Amino acid sequence: MILLSLSYSKQYHLRELFYSFFKSLVGKDVVVELKNDLSICGTLHSVDQYLNIKLTDISVTDPEKYPHMLSVKNCFIRGSVVRYVQLPADEVDTQLLQDAARKEAMQQKQ
């Protein structure tokens, strides 16, 4: 939602910031919650500049509600359908995020 209210150039910079951040998490376990309320746990295999996500070794958090997903082991998720990505706290480099946020703020002031 926030991205929709920003100018195109700000959207682009934010997308690039998230893209760089998610690339650093390849190989880590994440939970992706989709806009249709489906939550998928898996290992982040790749992410592209559109924030499309590939997960391997997936499982759903509510298999009773989504039994058709039990046989799926890998998936591609279009970035526009992602609501949240939950990350393990110990895998997040907070210093990297803070530095990137500072750099972005400095660029916006100029």
Secondary structure, 3 states (H helix, E strand, C coil): CHHHHCCHHHHHHHHHHHHHHHHCCCCCEEEEEECCCCEEEEEEEEECCCCCEEEEEEEECCCCCCHHHCCCCEEEECHHHEEEEECCHHHCCHHHHHHHHHHHHHHHHC
